[in-house]
Amino acid sequence: MLISPASRAAALAACATLLFATSACGTDQPLPEEATPTQVRLYGADGNMLNSYAAELEERADLVDGMKGTTPLTPLPEDFKNRLRSIDPTLTDFLYSAEAYDAVLISALAAQLAGTTDPAAIAKQIVGVTNGGQRCETAAACLELARRGQDVEFRSVSLTRSGFTDAGEPSTASYATLHFDGQRVNDGKTEFVGAGNESSASTDAPPKPAKQGTGAADRQDGSPLVLGGLLPKSGDLSLAYPPMAAAVALAIKEINDAGGVLGDPVTWIDGDDGTNPVVAQATVASHVAADVHVIIGAGASGVTRAVLPDVVKAGKILFSPSNTATSLTEFDDRGLYFRTAPPDTLQGQALADVIMRDGPQKVAIVARDDSYGTGLQDIVRATLEQAGIGADRMKLFTYAPPEDAKVKPVDFTAGAQEIKTFGADAVLIIGFGESAAVIRALADAGVRLRG
């Protein structure tokens, strides 16, 4: 179901006002000290709100039962899901699939309108592809308009309400509230919340579309367009890789089935970001050497921050389907960085809303120590404080994510014991696959996780 921002705000305010006086928002009356230890609700975000996440807990997968959280997600048409399954029949999750699909299509349309594969020229067209012009919704229809020299307003699975801001990111977004029943997300309980402001979409006119030829390849335009992958095939975010990989493959197939870009099929060079800056930097160097024009990735915001200077220095475009750290909005990218995932300023509010609906007494927020984790943690904290959860009723924790699979897993033993002593009845975990260690530590400490 879709919940309007106004309704969400009203519910949040009501829960804050009634927090200590009633159980109307799902609040239990405060327990006396001698009562049974507090039961704790688990909440998550993004990389730990996936069906595949339960497997990270191995034989203790049942610990995710009852966990709730948010992720950037729009209601996906069944036709789109079926097309993705035609690429990968094993898909069980669709996280960032729409955003990955749209990132590839926007890049292709921008190159066609620019009349060249020069990254600087493509970059100048990207924001304009999503604003103004003639509306179109498929690869075939949009590419046909672009070949005619017609400015387009691209709308698709992730980009439905409005286009990009001047900073090259979505002006509006949709978030899903997800619920684990047993070891799987119960799609029947999923709610969708709209966020953002359509008025923040860019109104700047892009350069006029280049004069288009007959559609035959012209090597002077630099064709073919070459895209390079910088997605998390390995590392802590690898559980989110399958839907993004399928979406990229689907987009390239549909572009090439529609005649390609600048008269040639689009070329894809695969690459891993490893959820690790060192791995990602090596992949970027390889793509630069191969003269890739647009790099699709990275998966994690912290990895993007590490590689973006190298990408910018090389004059290439970095286009991420999954970066949400707010700090990337202001990064000095010389107009070469874009994302189809919305910044966490929007998600933090939606996530705080989910927590407040259950009327928590004390909240602990555990985040991986990087730009994504601490950035989202700060936004949720500030939003909860505005809703009435004071500093004395909130504790913040961070952990250093493992550098690679060979490093020992996260040790959250001390933090788990502190959460138990604090008496938190709500624990938000902001992380990727490695955050399963936090849940195990909580259970080992005797924290009563309730489903």
C-alpha positions in Angstrom: 0.0 0.0 0.0 1.1 3.6 -0.6 1.2 5.9 2.4 1.3 9.6 1.7 4.0 11.7 3.3 1.4 13.8 5.1 -0.2 10.7 6.6 3.2 9.4 7.6 4.1 12.7 9.3 0.8 12.8 11.2 1.2 9.2 12.4 4.8 9.9 13.5 3.7 13.0 15.5 0.8 11.1 17.1 3.1 8.3 18.2 5.6 10.7 19.7 2.8 12.5 21.7 1.2 9.4 23.0 4.5 7.5 23.6 4.3 7.3 27.4 0.5 7.6 27.9 -1.0 4.9 25.7 -0.4 1.8 23.7 -2.2 3.1 20.6 1.0 3.1 18.6 1.9 -0.4 19.7 3.7 0.7 22.9 3.9 -1.6 25.9 3.7 0.1 29.3 7.2 0.5 30.9 8.1 -2.6 32.8 9.2 -2.6 36.5 12.9 -3.4 37.0 12.1 -6.8 38.4 10.0 -7.8 35.4 11.0 -10.2 32.6 13.9 -8.9 30.5 12.8 -6.6 27.7 12.0 -8.2 24.3 13.8 -6.4 21.5 12.5 -5.7 18.0 15.1 -5.8 15.2 15.1 -3.3 12.3 17.3 -3.1 9.2 17.9 -1.2 6.0 19.1 -1.8 2.5 21.6 -4.6 2.4 20.1 -6.6 5.3 16.5 -6.5 4.2 16.8 -9.2 1.6 15.6 -12.8 1.4 19.2 -13.8 0.9 20.2 -12.1 4.2 18.9 -14.9 6.4 21.5 -17.3 4.9 24.2 -15.1 6.3 23.1 -16.3 9.8 23.5 -19.9 8.6 22.0 -22.3 11.2 20.6 -19.4 13.1 18.6 -18.0 10.2 15.4 -18.0 12.3 16.8 -14.9 14.3 15.6 -12.6 11.5 11.9 -13.6 12.1 10.0 -10.5 12.8 12.8 -8.1 11.6 11.5 -5.0 9.8 13.1 -2.3 7.8 13.2 -0.1 4.7 15.0 0.0 1.4 14.7 2.2 -1.6 12.2 0.4 -3.7 9.3 1.2 -6.0 6.4 -1.1 -6.7 7.9 -3.2 -9.5 5.6 -4.2 -12.5 5.3 -7.9 -12.8 6.4 -7.6 -16.4 9.7 -6.1 -15.3 10.2 -8.9 -12.8 9.5 -11.5 -15.4 12.0 -9.9 -17.8 14.6 -10.0 -15.1 13.8 -13.7 -14.4 14.4 -14.3 -18.1 17.9 -13.2 -17.5 18.4 -14.9 -14.1 15.6 -17.5 -13.2 17.1 -17.9 -9.7 16.3 -14.3 -8.6 14.7 -14.1 -5.1 15.3 -10.4 -4.5 15.0 -7.2 -6.6 16.9 -4.7 -4.6 18.3 -1.9 -6.8 17.3 -3.8 -9.9 15.2 -0.9 -11.2 17.9 1.6 -10.3 20.5 -0.4 -12.2 18.3 -0.9 -15.2 17.6 2.9 -15.4 21.2 3.9 -14.9 22.2 1.9 -18.0 19.3 3.2 -20.1 19.9 6.9 -19.1 23.6 6.5 -20.0 22.7 5.1 -23.4 20.1 7.8 -24.1 22.6 10.5 -23.1 25.2 9.2 -25.5 22.7 9.0 -28.3 21.6 12.6 -27.7 25.2 13.8 -27.4 26.1 12.1 -30.7 29.4 10.9 -29.2 30.8 8.5 -26.6 32.9 11.3 -25.1 32.2 11.1 -21.4 32.2 14.9 -20.9 29.5 15.3 -23.6 27.5 12.4 -22.2 27.6 13.8 -18.7 26.1 17.1 -19.9 23.0 15.2 -21.2 22.3 12.9 -18.3 20.2 15.2 -16.1 18.3 16.6 -19.1 17.4 13.0 -20.2 15.2 12.8 -17.1 13.6 16.3 -17.3 11.6 18.1 -19.9 11.3 16.9 -23.5 8.9 14.3 -24.8 8.1 11.6 -22.3 9.0 8.0 -23.2 9.2 4.8 -21.1 11.0 2.1 -23.1 14.4 1.7 -24.6 13.0 1.4 -28.1 10.7 4.4 -27.9 13.3 6.7 -26.2 16.2 5.7 -28.5 14.0 6.4 -31.6 13.2 9.9 -30.3 16.9 10.5 -29.5 17.9 9.4 -33.0 15.5 12.0 -34.4 17.2 14.7 -32.4 14.2 15.0 -30.0 14.9 15.8 -26.4 13.4 13.2 -24.1 11.9 12.9 -20.6 12.8 9.4 -19.6 10.4 7.6 -17.2 10.9 4.0 -16.1 10.8 1.5 -13.2 12.7 3.6 -10.7 12.1 7.0 -12.2 8.4 7.4 -12.1 7.4 10.8 -10.6 10.1 13.3 -11.6 13.6 13.6 -12.8 17.1 14.3 -11.5 18.2 17.3 -9.4 21.0 19.5 -10.6 23.3 17.3 -8.6 22.4 14.3 -10.7 20.3 12.3 -8.3 16.6 11.6 -7.9 14.4 14.4 -6.7 11.7 12.0 -5.5 11.9 8.4 -4.3 9.9 5.4 -3.1 10.7 3.4 -0.1 9.4 0.0 0.9 8.8 -1.2 4.5 9.7 -4.8 4.5 8.8 -7.6 7.1 10.5 -10.9 7.7 8.1 -13.7 8.5 10.3 -16.7 9.3 13.3 -16.5 7.1 11.8 -14.6 4.1 10.4 -11.2 3.5 6.6 -11.3 3.4 5.6 -9.4 0.2 2.0 -9.3 1.4 3.0 -7.0 4.2 5.2 -4.6 2.1 4.2 -0.9 2.3 5.4 1.8 -0.1 6.1 5.3 1.1 6.7 8.2 -1.3 9.4 10.9 -0.4 11.1 13.9 -1.9 9.9 16.9 -3.7 9.2 17.2 -7.5 10.0 20.9 -7.4 13.7 20.0 -6.7 14.1 18.5 -10.2 16.4 20.4 -12.4 14.9 22.9 -14.8 18.2 23.6 -16.7 18.1 22.9 -20.4 20.6 20.4 -21.6 22.7 21.1 -24.7 20.8 20.7 -27.9 20.8 17.1 -29.3 23.6 16.5 -31.7 22.7 16.2 -35.4 21.9 12.6 -35.9 23.2 10.5 -38.8 21.5 7.6 -40.6 22.0 5.2 -37.7 25.1 3.6 -39.2 28.2 3.4 -37.0 30.5 6.4 -37.4 33.9 5.7 -35.8 34.5 9.4 -35.5 31.8 9.5 -32.7 33.8 7.1 -30.7 31.3 4.3 -31.0 30.7 1.7 -29.7 29.6 2.9 -26.3 31.5 0.9 -23.7 30.1 0.5 -20.2 32.1 -1.1 -17.4 30.8 -2.9 -14.3 31.8 -1.9 -10.8 29.2 -3.9 -8.9 29.7 -6.0 -5.7 30.3 -9.5 -7.2 32.1 -10.3 -3.9 32.4 -8.9 -0.4 29.8 -7.9 2.2 27.4 -6.4 -0.3 27.5 -9.4 -2.7 24.1 -10.6 -1.6 22.7 -7.6 -3.5 24.6 -8.3 -6.7 22.3 -10.8 -8.5 19.4 -8.3 -9.1 21.7 -5.5 -10.2 23.6 -7.8 -12.6 20.4 -9.1 -14.1 19.0 -5.6 -14.5 22.2 -4.4 -16.3 22.1 -7.4 -18.7 18.4 -6.8 -19.4 18.9 -3.1 -20.1 21.8 -3.8 -22.5 19.8 -6.5 -24.3 16.9 -4.2 -24.8 19.1 -1.3 -26.0 20.8 -3.5 -28.5 17.6 -5.1 -29.6 16.4 -1.6 -30.3 19.4 -0.9 -32.6 22.1 0.1 -30.0 23.6 3.5 -29.6 25.2 5.6 -32.4 24.7 2.7 -34.8 26.6 0.1 -32.8 25.6 -2.4 -30.0 26.6 -1.3 -26.5 29.5 -3.1 -25.1 29.7 -4.3 -21.5 33.0 -5.1 -19.7 32.3 -6.8 -16.4 34.1 -5.8 -13.2 33.9 -6.3 -9.4 34.1 -3.7 -6.7 34.6 -6.3 -4.0 32.8 -4.1 -1.5 36.4 -3.0 -1.0 38.2 0.2 -2.0 41.4 -1.7 -3.0 39.6 -4.1 -5.3 37.4 -1.3 -6.7 40.4 0.9 -7.5 42.1 -1.9 -9.4 38.9 -2.5 -11.4 38.6 1.2 -12.2 42.2 1.3 -13.4 41.4 -1.7 -15.7 38.4 0.1 -17.1 40.3 3.3 -17.7 43.0 1.3 -19.6 40.2 -0.3 -21.7 38.8 3.2 -22.5 35.4 2.5 -20.8 33.1 5.5 -21.2 30.7 5.0 -18.3 31.3 2.9 -15.2 28.2 1.5 -13.5 28.7 1.4 -9.8 30.1 1.3 -7.2 27.7 -0.7 -5.0 28.6 0.8 -1.6 28.8 4.5 -1.0 32.1 4.2 0.9 33.7 2.4 -2.1 32.5 5.2 -4.4 34.1 7.8 -2.2 37.4 5.9 -2.5 37.4 5.5 -6.3 35.6 8.7 -7.4 38.8 10.8 -7.5 40.4 8.2 -9.8 37.4 8.2 -12.1 37.2 12.0 -12.2 40.9 12.3 -12.9 40.5 9.9 -15.9 37.6 11.9 -17.2 35.1 9.0 -17.0 31.5 8.9 -15.7 30.6 7.0 -12.5 26.9 6.1 -12.4 25.8 4.2 -9.3 22.4 2.4 -8.9 22.8 1.9 -5.1 24.8 4.7 -3.4 22.7 6.5 -0.8 25.2 8.4 1.4 24.1 12.0 1.6 27.7 13.2 1.6 28.1 12.2 -2.1 25.6 15.0 -3.1 28.3 17.6 -2.4 31.3 15.6 -3.6 33.5 17.6 -6.0 32.9 15.3 -9.0 33.2 17.8 -11.8 29.8 16.8 -13.1 30.8 13.2 -13.7 29.0 11.4 -10.9 25.4 10.3 -11.0 23.1 8.0 -9.1 19.6 6.5 -9.5 19.4 5.6 -5.8 18.0 8.4 -3.6 20.1 10.0 -0.8 19.6 8.8 2.8 18.1 12.2 3.8 14.9 10.7 2.5 15.3 7.1 3.8 16.3 8.1 7.3 12.9 9.7 7.8 11.1 6.6 6.4 13.1 4.3 8.7 12.5 6.4 11.8 8.8 6.2 11.0 8.9 2.4 10.9 10.6 2.3 14.3 8.3 4.9 15.9 5.1 3.0 14.9 6.1 0.3 17.4 6.4 2.9 20.2 10.0 2.1 21.4 11.1 3.1 24.9 14.9 2.8 24.2 16.6 2.6 20.9 20.1 1.3 19.9 21.4 2.1 16.4 24.3 -0.1 15.2 26.0 1.0 12.0 29.0 -0.1 9.9 31.6 2.6 10.2 31.6 4.1 6.7 29.9 7.0 4.9 26.8 5.0 4.3 26.4 3.6 7.8 27.3 6.6 9.9 25.5 8.9 7.6 22.2 7.0 7.8 22.7 6.5 11.5 22.9 10.3 12.0 19.8 11.0 10.0 17.7 8.4 11.9 19.0 9.6 15.2 18.1 13.2 14.4 14.6 12.2 13.2 13.9 10.1 16.3 15.0 13.0 18.5 12.5 15.3 16.8 9.8 12.6 17.4 10.5 12.6 21.1 13.2 9.9 21.7 15.7 11.9 23.8 19.5 11.3 24.0 19.1 9.5 27.3 16.9 6.9 25.5 19.2 6.3 22.5 22.6 4.7 22.1 24.7 4.7 19.0 27.3 2.0 18.1 29.6 1.5 15.1 31.7 -1.4 14.0 34.5 -1.7 11.5 33.4 -3.8 8.6 35.9 -6.6 7.6 38.2 -5.6 4.8 37.7 -8.9 3.0 36.4 -12.4 3.5 39.8 -13.6 5.0 39.5 -11.2 7.9 37.8 -12.4 11.1 34.0 -11.5 11.2 32.7 -8.5 13.2 33.1 -9.0 16.9 30.2 -7.2 18.5 30.3 -9.0 21.9 30.9 -5.9 24.0 28.3 -3.8 22.1 25.7 -6.5 22.5 26.2 -6.7 26.2 26.0 -2.9 26.5 22.7 -3.0 24.6 21.4 -5.6 27.0 22.4 -3.5 30.0 20.9 -0.4 28.5 17.6 -2.2 28.1 16.9 -1.3 24.5 13.6 -2.6 23.1 14.5 -1.5 19.6 17.7 -2.2 17.7 18.4 -0.8 14.2 21.2 -2.5 12.3 22.6 -0.6 9.4 25.0 -2.8 7.4 25.4 -5.4 4.7 26.0 -9.2 5.0 28.6 -8.8 7.7 25.9 -7.3 10.0 24.6 -10.8 10.7 27.4 -11.0 13.3 25.7 -8.3 15.2 22.5 -10.3 15.4 24.3 -13.4 16.5 26.1 -11.4 19.2 22.8 -10.0 20.5 21.4 -13.5 20.8 24.5 -14.8 22.5 24.4 -12.0 25.0 20.9 -13.1 26.0 19.0 -10.3 24.3 15.5 -11.5 23.8 14.8 -11.0 20.1 11.1 -11.2 19.4 9.4 -12.2 16.1 
